Amino acid sequence: MFLQGVCRTEVEQTGYDYVVKFTEFWDATQFHAFDDPVSGKLQYTWSFLVDSTGAVVAQPPVGNFPPQYVK
């Protein structure tokens, strides 16, 4: 089964630092976990803090459906 997702990239500036976010969305009516609602959007976001020195620090990912369950 092929499930098409939509990806969005965002960049936010906070002072001299930046937060870069990558979010993937899936349609829950086409694909959902056993106990998830069958309507709406499933999503998962990876965030990275880029500080003024150029260091990149991964933030904890968040979302209501981790992509490793999508085949």
HELIX and SHEET records of a PDB file:
HELIX    1   1 PRO A   67  TYR A   69  5                                   3    
SHEET    1   A 4 VAL A   6  THR A  14  0                                        
SHEET    2   A 4 ASP A  17  ASP A  27 -1                                        
SHEET    3   A 4 LYS A  41  VAL A  50 -1                                        
SHEET    4   A 4 VAL A  56  ALA A  58 -1                                        
SHEET    1   B 4 VAL A   6  THR A  14  0                                        
SHEET    2   B 4 ASP A  17  ASP A  27 -1                                        
SHEET    3   B 4 LYS A  41  VAL A  50 -1                                        
SHEET    4   B 4 VAL A  62  GLY A  63 -1                                        
END                                                                             
